[in-house]
Amino acid sequence: MTQDYLGRIGNLIRDARKHRGWTQQQLADVLSTSQSAVNRIEKGHQNLSLEMLARIGEALDSEIVTLGQPGPTHLRVNGPTTLSGTIDVKTSKNAGVALLCASLLNKGRTTLRRVARIEEVNRLLEVLNSLGVKTQWLNEFNDLEIIPPAQLDLANIDQEAARRTRSIIMFMGPLLHREEVFDLPYAGGCNLGTRTVEPHMAALRPFGLEVKATDGMYHASVNRAIEPGRPIVLTERGDTVTENALMAAALHPGTTVIRNASSNYMVQDLCFYLQKLGVLVEGIGTTTLTVTGLASIDVDVDYAPSEDPIEAMSLLAAAIVTNSSITIRRVPIEFLEIELALLEEMGFNYSRTEEYDAANGRTRLVDIDTRPSRLHAPLDKIHPMPFPGLNIDNLPFFAVIAAVAEGQTLLHDWVYENRAIYLTELTKLGATVKLLDPHRVLVEGPTHWSGAEIVCPPALRPAVVILLAMLASKGTSVLRSTYVIHRGYEDLAERLRALGADIETFRDF
């Protein structure tokens, strides 16, 4: 029994280490131990003290165990289940995160409506609070008020919270106008940090920002004499890179042209917010953004981020894998049109309402009624593209959809180096998923799902994919250490339970 327990913990540590991109030796160096000791830990051959578990959890940013608090949460799912009822899509996780960072541009009060209360948001609020920003939840509708101080206290930054969010890099765009020298912590080793910061630097160097990534910190300095003299061409059409460039341009009192910009949903929400601040933004929804910024921004604004297309896709996948009829309300259709067109090609049967406006007055929404459908594999491979293509974060959901479709489906996840590997965990539930290389998997359906116990992958979307497959699996399944899901989804298990899923949250520490 002890060996089985240690084996599960070892698997969790191994998965978290690989997700961080570390070797066993790199983890050993951080823990001041040997590579062979890390190898024994991951194989379940080493007894572990609570202190060592806590140190490993802190090093890998993984909720393996938390001293003095309840341990990790797990989910127990009894299936198969058929879902029914109506569910509303929550507001966008990625837009909410970007808007929290962008609130630093404004000296006045920002009120954000219906913000997703997820762990990623909680960590950013902890960081903002440590800088002297006052934040408070206003009501049960998750409206959030943000009031910055006259002077940010960067020396007091909450490093632990900062290292548990991937979004801290988006503080650079706003902060370069407020400070001439500043340090920001980042999650991960030096190599990861340098690689992550480089596309952002290409976007922010024209504003005079220089960054060195060493010792787990971004060391930033700003040369005020440098200003954009020509259009900024992003070397990577990334969402957060575009957002950083936009925020830097917003407080530059001139006109900045950003080319090869992302036009994805969270970028559009940020643009709409900047317009509320008085910043002129042209080209929203295209790959060329023209921003005329202000020397100072001090206004009280009220903004409602739009709904999350990735959550909407999660709910569509839940309906498809359980062969259920449900109503999904407030679906941001313009960011799911390619996905729905592909699902129609595969035989998905659904109807949708006429379009209506989101609370921001800009994003187009519909309500979708799903119906039981017999799916077949698509004729071509499924691969993501920048908007308006199939969303990169929606690709993993097609693994569980392909598993219930007749025939073979090739998924090509060309963006991430290792994310596709986690989709092979579906084999533990009965799916036929063959890993061709780190970027491609071949899925063959239909699947006769059966329950299993699985440690939650450290990647958000594959973790949710496994949970959805468990809904369709016969018998009892357990998904262990689900913190990563809470980072990106608000009360997902509870909301699926409201649709009829048999899901129980529990802890065993």
C-alpha positions as CSV (number, residue, x, y, z in Angstrom):
1,M,0.0,0.0,0.0
2,T,2.8,2.4,0.9
3,Q,4.7,1.5,-2.3
4,D,1.5,2.3,-4.4
5,Y,1.1,5.6,-2.6
6,L,4.8,6.5,-3.2
7,G,4.5,5.5,-6.8
8,R,1.5,7.8,-7.4
9,I,3.4,10.7,-5.7
10,G,6.5,9.9,-7.9
11,N,4.4,10.0,-11.0
12,L,3.0,13.3,-10.0
13,I,6.5,14.7,-9.4
14,R,7.8,13.3,-12.7
15,D,4.9,14.9,-14.7
16,A,5.3,18.2,-13.0
17,R,9.1,18.2,-13.7
18,K,8.6,17.4,-17.3
19,H,6.0,20.1,-17.7
20,R,8.5,22.6,-16.3
21,G,11.0,21.3,-18.9
22,W,13.5,20.3,-16.3
23,T,15.8,17.2,-16.3
24,Q,16.2,15.2,-13.1
25,Q,19.5,16.8,-12.6
26,Q,18.0,20.3,-12.7
27,L,15.5,19.4,-10.1
28,A,18.2,17.7,-8.0
29,D,20.2,21.0,-8.1
30,V,17.3,23.0,-6.8
31,L,16.7,20.5,-4.0
32,S,20.4,20.2,-3.2
33,T,20.3,16.5,-3.7
34,S,21.5,14.0,-6.3
35,Q,20.0,13.0,-9.6
36,S,19.9,9.4,-8.4
37,A,17.8,10.5,-5.4
38,V,15.3,12.3,-7.8
39,N,15.2,9.1,-9.9
40,R,14.3,7.0,-6.8
41,I,11.6,9.5,-5.8
42,E,10.0,9.4,-9.2
43,K,10.0,5.6,-9.3
44,G,8.4,5.5,-5.8
45,H,11.4,3.9,-4.2
46,Q,12.2,6.7,-1.8
47,N,10.4,7.6,1.5
48,L,9.5,11.3,1.5
49,S,9.1,13.6,4.5
50,L,6.4,16.3,4.4
51,E,9.2,18.9,4.3
52,M,10.7,17.4,1.2
53,L,7.3,17.1,-0.5
54,A,6.7,20.8,0.2
55,R,10.1,21.7,-1.2
56,I,9.5,19.7,-4.3
57,G,6.0,21.3,-4.7
58,E,7.4,24.8,-4.4
59,A,10.2,24.1,-6.8
60,L,7.9,22.7,-9.5
61,D,4.9,25.0,-8.8
62,S,2.8,21.9,-8.2
63,E,0.3,21.4,-5.4
64,I,1.8,18.1,-4.3
65,V,1.3,18.9,-0.7
66,T,0.8,22.1,1.3
67,L,2.0,22.1,4.8
68,G,-0.4,23.6,7.4
69,Q,-3.3,23.4,4.9
70,P,-5.5,20.7,3.4
71,G,-3.8,18.7,0.7
72,P,-4.5,18.6,-3.0
73,T,-8.0,18.2,-4.2
74,H,-9.1,15.2,-6.3
75,L,-12.2,14.3,-8.3
76,R,-14.1,11.0,-8.2
77,V,-16.3,10.5,-11.2
78,N,-19.0,7.8,-11.5
79,G,-20.1,7.0,-15.1
80,P,-21.2,6.8,-17.7
81,T,-23.5,9.7,-17.5
82,T,-25.9,11.6,-19.7
83,L,-25.9,15.4,-19.2
84,S,-29.0,17.5,-19.5
85,G,-30.0,21.1,-18.7
86,T,-28.7,24.6,-19.4
87,I,-25.3,26.1,-18.6
88,D,-23.9,29.6,-19.2
89,V,-20.3,30.2,-20.4
90,K,-18.2,32.1,-17.9
91,T,-16.2,35.2,-18.9
92,S,-12.8,34.7,-20.5
93,K,-9.9,33.5,-18.3
94,N,-7.3,35.0,-20.6
95,A,-9.1,38.3,-21.0
96,G,-9.5,38.6,-17.2
97,V,-5.8,38.0,-16.7
98,A,-4.8,40.6,-19.3
99,L,-7.2,43.2,-18.0
100,L,-5.8,42.8,-14.4
101,C,-2.3,43.6,-15.8
102,A,-3.7,46.4,-17.9
103,S,-5.3,48.0,-14.9
104,L,-1.8,49.1,-13.9
105,L,-1.9,51.6,-16.9
106,N,-4.7,53.5,-15.2
107,K,-4.3,55.8,-12.2
108,G,-8.1,55.7,-11.7
109,R,-10.5,53.0,-10.6
110,T,-11.2,50.0,-12.9
111,T,-14.3,47.9,-12.4
112,L,-14.4,44.6,-14.2
113,R,-17.7,42.7,-14.5
114,R,-18.2,39.0,-14.0
115,V,-14.5,38.1,-13.6
116,A,-13.8,34.4,-13.6
117,R,-12.8,33.5,-10.0
118,I,-10.0,31.1,-10.9
119,E,-6.6,30.4,-9.3
120,E,-4.7,32.3,-12.0
121,V,-6.7,35.4,-11.2
122,N,-6.3,34.8,-7.4
123,R,-2.5,34.7,-7.8
124,L,-2.4,37.9,-9.9
125,L,-4.6,39.6,-7.2
126,E,-2.1,38.6,-4.6
127,V,0.7,40.1,-6.6
128,L,-1.2,43.3,-7.2
129,N,-2.1,43.6,-3.5
130,S,1.6,43.2,-2.6
131,L,2.4,46.2,-4.8
132,G,-0.1,48.3,-3.0
133,V,-3.1,47.9,-5.4
134,K,-6.4,47.7,-3.6
135,T,-8.8,45.1,-5.0
136,Q,-12.1,43.9,-3.8
137,W,-14.9,41.6,-5.0
138,L,-18.0,43.7,-5.0
139,N,-20.8,41.1,-5.1
140,E,-21.9,37.6,-5.9
141,F,-21.7,38.3,-9.6
142,N,-17.9,38.4,-9.4
143,D,-17.6,42.1,-10.2
144,L,-14.1,43.3,-9.2
145,E,-12.8,46.7,-8.3
146,I,-9.2,47.7,-8.7
147,I,-7.6,50.9,-7.3
148,P,-3.9,51.4,-7.9
149,P,-1.7,53.4,-5.4
150,A,0.1,56.6,-6.4
151,Q,3.3,54.7,-6.3
152,L,3.8,51.0,-6.7
153,D,5.8,49.1,-4.0
154,L,7.8,46.8,-6.3
155,A,10.3,45.9,-3.6
156,N,7.5,44.2,-1.7
157,I,6.3,42.0,-4.6
158,D,4.8,38.7,-3.5
159,Q,7.4,36.4,-5.2
160,E,5.6,33.1,-4.3
161,A,2.4,34.2,-5.9
162,A,4.2,35.7,-8.9
163,R,6.0,32.4,-9.5
164,R,2.7,30.5,-9.5
165,T,1.3,32.5,-12.4
166,R,2.4,32.4,-16.1
167,S,1.0,35.9,-16.6
168,I,3.6,38.0,-14.6
169,I,5.4,38.8,-17.8
170,M,2.5,41.0,-18.9
171,F,3.5,43.4,-16.1
172,M,6.4,44.6,-18.3
173,G,4.3,46.6,-20.8
174,P,2.6,48.7,-18.1
175,L,5.6,48.9,-15.7
176,L,8.1,50.2,-18.2
177,H,6.3,53.6,-18.1
178,R,6.2,53.7,-14.3
179,E,9.7,52.5,-13.3
180,E,13.1,52.9,-14.8
181,V,14.5,49.8,-13.1
182,F,12.5,46.9,-11.8
183,D,12.7,43.1,-11.1
184,L,10.0,40.6,-11.7
185,P,10.1,36.9,-10.6
186,Y,9.2,34.2,-13.1
187,A,8.3,30.6,-12.9
188,G,10.9,28.2,-14.2
189,G,14.6,27.8,-14.8
190,C,16.9,30.3,-16.5
191,N,16.7,28.7,-19.9
192,L,12.9,28.7,-19.8
193,G,12.8,32.3,-18.6
194,T,15.2,33.5,-21.4
195,R,13.3,31.7,-24.1
196,T,9.9,32.9,-22.8
197,V,11.0,36.6,-22.6
198,E,12.7,37.0,-26.0
199,P,9.5,37.5,-28.2
200,H,8.3,40.0,-25.6
201,M,11.7,41.8,-25.8
202,A,11.4,42.1,-29.5
203,A,8.1,43.9,-28.9
204,L,9.2,46.1,-26.0
205,R,12.8,47.1,-27.0
206,P,11.4,49.9,-29.2
207,F,10.1,51.5,-26.0
208,G,13.5,51.3,-24.4
209,L,13.1,48.2,-22.3
210,E,16.0,45.8,-21.7
211,V,15.6,42.6,-19.7
212,K,18.1,40.0,-18.4
213,A,16.7,36.7,-17.1
214,T,18.9,35.3,-14.4
215,D,18.4,33.6,-11.0
216,G,14.7,33.2,-11.5
217,M,14.2,37.0,-12.0
218,Y,13.6,39.3,-14.9
219,H,15.9,42.3,-14.3
220,A,14.4,45.2,-16.4
221,S,15.8,48.6,-17.2
222,V,14.3,51.4,-19.3
223,N,16.0,53.9,-21.5
224,R,13.6,56.8,-21.9
225,A,15.5,58.2,-24.9
226,I,14.4,55.3,-27.0
227,E,11.0,55.5,-28.7
228,P,9.4,53.5,-31.5
229,G,10.6,55.0,-34.8
230,R,8.9,52.6,-37.2
231,P,6.2,49.9,-37.0
232,I,6.9,47.1,-34.5
233,V,6.9,43.7,-36.2
234,L,6.3,40.9,-33.7
235,T,8.5,37.9,-34.3
236,E,5.8,35.7,-32.8
237,R,2.1,36.2,-33.3
238,G,1.5,35.4,-29.7
239,D,-1.4,36.6,-27.6
240,T,0.6,37.8,-24.5
241,V,3.3,39.3,-26.7
242,T,0.7,41.3,-28.6
243,E,-0.9,42.4,-25.2
244,N,2.4,43.5,-23.9
245,A,3.1,45.6,-27.0
246,L,-0.4,47.1,-26.8
247,M,0.0,48.1,-23.1
248,A,3.4,49.7,-23.8
249,A,1.9,51.6,-26.7
250,A,-1.1,52.8,-24.6
251,L,1.1,55.0,-22.4
252,H,3.4,56.2,-25.3
253,P,2.1,59.6,-26.3
254,G,2.4,59.0,-30.1
255,T,1.2,56.6,-32.7
256,T,2.6,53.0,-32.7
257,V,1.9,50.5,-35.4
258,I,2.1,46.8,-34.4
259,R,2.3,44.3,-37.2
260,N,1.9,40.5,-37.1
261,A,-0.3,41.1,-34.1
262,S,-2.6,38.4,-32.6
263,S,-6.3,39.2,-33.2
264,N,-7.5,36.5,-30.7
265,Y,-10.4,37.0,-28.3
266,M,-8.3,38.2,-25.3
267,V,-6.4,40.7,-27.4
268,Q,-9.7,42.1,-28.7
269,D,-11.0,42.5,-25.1
270,L,-7.8,44.3,-24.1
271,C,-8.3,46.7,-27.1
272,F,-11.9,47.4,-26.1
273,Y,-10.7,48.2,-22.5
274,L,-7.9,50.5,-23.8
275,Q,-10.5,52.4,-25.9
276,K,-12.5,52.9,-22.6
277,L,-9.3,54.4,-21.1
278,G,-9.2,56.9,-24.0
279,V,-6.5,55.2,-26.1
280,L,-7.2,55.2,-29.8
281,V,-6.9,51.6,-31.2
282,E,-7.5,50.9,-34.9
283,G,-7.5,47.6,-36.7
284,I,-9.1,45.5,-33.9
285,G,-9.6,41.9,-35.2
286,T,-6.8,42.2,-37.8
287,T,-3.0,41.6,-37.6
288,T,-2.1,45.3,-37.8
289,L,-3.0,47.4,-34.8
290,T,-2.5,51.2,-34.8
291,V,-2.3,52.6,-31.3
292,T,-2.3,56.3,-30.4
293,G,-1.4,56.4,-26.7
294,L,-1.7,59.0,-23.9
295,A,1.0,60.4,-21.7
296,S,-1.1,59.7,-18.6
297,I,-4.4,57.8,-17.9
298,D,-6.5,58.7,-14.9
299,V,-10.1,57.7,-15.5
300,D,-12.7,55.6,-13.7
301,V,-13.8,52.9,-16.1
302,D,-16.3,50.0,-16.1
303,Y,-15.7,47.1,-18.4
304,A,-17.2,43.6,-18.9
305,P,-14.9,41.0,-20.5
306,S,-16.6,38.7,-23.0
307,E,-17.2,35.0,-22.6
308,D,-14.5,32.3,-22.9
309,P,-14.5,30.4,-26.2
310,I,-12.3,27.7,-24.7
311,E,-14.7,27.0,-21.9
312,A,-17.5,26.9,-24.5
313,M,-15.5,24.3,-26.5
314,S,-15.0,22.3,-23.2
315,L,-18.8,22.2,-22.7
316,L,-19.4,21.2,-26.4
317,A,-16.9,18.4,-25.9
318,A,-18.6,17.3,-22.7
319,A,-21.9,17.1,-24.6
320,I,-20.4,15.2,-27.5
321,V,-18.4,12.6,-25.5
322,T,-21.5,11.8,-23.3
323,N,-23.9,11.9,-26.3
324,S,-26.1,14.4,-24.5
325,S,-28.6,17.2,-25.3
326,I,-27.7,20.3,-23.4
327,T,-28.1,24.1,-23.9
328,I,-24.9,26.2,-23.8
329,R,-25.7,29.8,-23.5
330,R,-23.5,32.9,-24.2
331,V,-21.2,31.2,-26.7
332,P,-18.8,33.7,-28.4
333,I,-19.5,32.4,-31.8
334,E,-16.9,34.4,-33.8
335,F,-14.2,32.5,-32.0
336,L,-15.7,29.1,-32.5
337,E,-16.8,29.2,-36.1
338,I,-14.0,27.0,-37.4
339,E,-14.4,24.5,-34.6
340,L,-18.1,24.2,-35.3
341,A,-17.6,23.9,-39.0
342,L,-15.2,21.0,-38.4
343,L,-17.6,19.4,-36.0
344,E,-20.4,19.7,-38.6
345,E,-18.1,17.9,-41.1
346,M,-17.7,15.1,-38.5
347,G,-21.5,14.7,-38.1
348,F,-22.2,16.9,-35.1
349,N,-25.9,17.8,-34.8
350,Y,-26.8,21.0,-33.1
351,S,-28.8,24.2,-33.5
352,R,-28.1,27.8,-32.5
353,T,-29.9,31.0,-31.9
354,E,-29.6,34.3,-33.7
355,E,-26.5,36.4,-32.6
356,Y,-26.7,38.9,-29.8
357,D,-24.2,41.2,-28.1
358,A,-22.0,40.4,-25.1
359,A,-22.0,42.8,-22.2
360,N,-19.0,44.6,-23.8
361,G,-21.3,45.5,-26.7
362,R,-18.8,44.2,-29.2
363,T,-18.4,40.4,-29.0
364,R,-21.1,38.3,-30.8
365,L,-22.8,35.5,-28.8
366,V,-25.2,32.7,-29.5
367,D,-26.9,29.9,-27.5
368,I,-26.3,26.4,-28.7
369,D,-28.5,23.3,-28.3
370,T,-26.5,20.0,-28.7
371,R,-28.1,16.8,-29.8
372,P,-26.9,13.2,-29.7
373,S,-24.8,12.5,-32.9
374,R,-22.9,9.8,-34.6
375,L,-19.5,11.2,-35.5
376,H,-16.9,10.1,-38.0
377,A,-13.3,11.1,-38.4
378,P,-12.6,14.1,-40.5
379,L,-11.0,13.6,-43.9
380,D,-8.0,15.7,-43.1
381,K,-5.8,16.2,-40.1
382,I,-6.9,18.6,-37.3
383,H,-4.4,21.4,-36.6
384,P,-4.6,24.8,-34.9
385,M,-3.8,28.2,-36.5
386,P,-3.8,31.8,-35.2
387,F,-7.2,33.4,-35.1
388,P,-9.4,33.1,-37.2
389,G,-8.2,29.5,-37.4
390,L,-8.9,26.7,-35.0
391,N,-7.8,27.9,-31.6
392,I,-4.6,26.4,-30.3
393,D,-6.2,25.8,-26.9
394,N,-9.1,24.0,-28.4
395,L,-7.1,21.4,-30.2
396,P,-6.8,19.0,-27.2
397,F,-10.6,18.7,-27.0
398,F,-10.6,17.2,-30.4
399,A,-8.7,14.2,-29.0
400,V,-11.6,13.1,-26.8
401,I,-14.1,14.0,-29.6
402,A,-12.1,11.9,-32.1
403,A,-12.1,9.1,-29.6
404,V,-15.9,8.8,-29.9
405,A,-15.9,9.2,-33.7
406,E,-15.7,6.3,-36.2
407,G,-12.3,6.1,-37.9
408,Q,-8.8,7.5,-37.5
409,T,-8.1,11.2,-36.7
410,L,-4.7,12.8,-36.9
411,L,-4.1,15.7,-34.5
412,H,-1.1,18.0,-35.1
413,D,-0.3,20.2,-32.1
414,W,2.6,22.0,-33.7
415,V,2.7,24.9,-31.3
416,Y,3.7,23.2,-28.0
417,E,6.6,20.8,-27.6
418,N,5.1,18.3,-25.3
419,R,1.4,19.0,-24.8
420,A,0.3,16.2,-27.2
421,I,2.1,13.6,-25.0
422,Y,-0.5,14.1,-22.2
423,L,-3.3,13.2,-24.6
424,T,-2.0,9.6,-24.5
425,E,-3.4,9.4,-20.9
426,L,-6.8,8.8,-22.5
427,T,-5.5,5.2,-23.2
428,K,-5.9,4.5,-19.5
429,L,-9.6,5.1,-20.0
430,G,-9.9,2.8,-23.0
431,A,-9.1,5.1,-25.9
432,T,-6.8,4.2,-28.7
433,V,-4.3,7.1,-28.9
434,K,-0.9,6.6,-30.6
435,L,1.8,9.2,-30.1
436,L,3.6,9.6,-33.5
437,D,6.1,12.3,-32.2
438,P,6.0,15.1,-29.6
439,H,3.5,17.0,-31.8
440,R,1.3,14.4,-33.4
441,V,-1.2,11.8,-32.1
442,L,-3.4,9.4,-34.0
443,V,-6.8,8.7,-32.4
444,E,-9.0,5.8,-33.4
445,G,-12.6,5.5,-32.4
446,P,-15.2,4.7,-31.4
447,T,-14.1,4.0,-27.8
448,H,-15.6,1.8,-25.1
449,W,-14.6,3.9,-22.1
450,S,-13.8,2.4,-18.7
451,G,-12.9,4.0,-15.4
452,A,-9.4,4.4,-14.2
453,E,-7.3,6.4,-11.7
454,I,-5.1,9.1,-13.3
455,V,-2.8,11.8,-11.9
456,C,-3.9,15.1,-13.4
457,P,-1.4,16.2,-16.2
458,P,0.3,19.5,-15.4
459,A,-1.2,21.0,-18.7
460,L,-4.6,22.7,-18.3
461,R,-6.5,21.6,-21.4
462,P,-5.4,17.9,-21.5
463,A,-6.4,17.7,-17.8
464,V,-9.9,18.8,-18.6
465,V,-10.0,16.4,-21.6
466,I,-9.3,13.5,-19.3
467,L,-12.1,14.7,-16.9
468,L,-14.6,14.8,-19.8
469,A,-13.6,11.3,-20.9
470,M,-14.2,10.1,-17.3
471,L,-17.8,11.4,-17.6
472,A,-18.4,8.8,-20.4
473,S,-16.4,6.0,-18.7
474,K,-18.1,3.0,-17.2
475,G,-17.5,2.6,-13.4
476,T,-15.5,4.9,-11.1
477,S,-12.7,7.1,-12.1
478,V,-10.4,9.3,-10.0
479,L,-8.5,12.3,-11.2
480,R,-5.8,13.3,-8.7
481,S,-4.4,16.7,-7.9
482,T,-6.6,19.0,-9.9
483,Y,-5.1,22.4,-9.1
484,V,-4.2,23.0,-12.7
485,I,-7.9,22.8,-13.6
486,H,-8.8,25.4,-10.9
487,R,-6.2,27.7,-12.5
488,G,-8.3,28.0,-15.6
489,Y,-11.9,27.0,-14.8
490,E,-14.3,28.3,-12.1
491,D,-16.2,25.6,-10.3
492,L,-16.1,23.2,-13.3
493,A,-16.9,20.1,-11.4
494,E,-19.8,21.7,-9.6
495,R,-21.2,23.1,-12.8
496,L,-21.0,19.7,-14.6
497,R,-22.7,18.2,-11.5
498,A,-25.6,20.7,-12.1
499,L,-26.0,19.1,-15.6
500,G,-26.3,15.6,-14.0
501,A,-22.7,14.5,-13.8
502,D,-21.8,12.3,-10.7
503,I,-18.6,14.1,-9.6
504,E,-17.3,14.3,-6.0
505,T,-14.4,16.4,-4.8
506,F,-12.2,14.9,-2.0
507,R,-8.8,15.1,-0.4
508,D,-6.7,12.3,1.1
509,F,-4.0,14.2,2.9
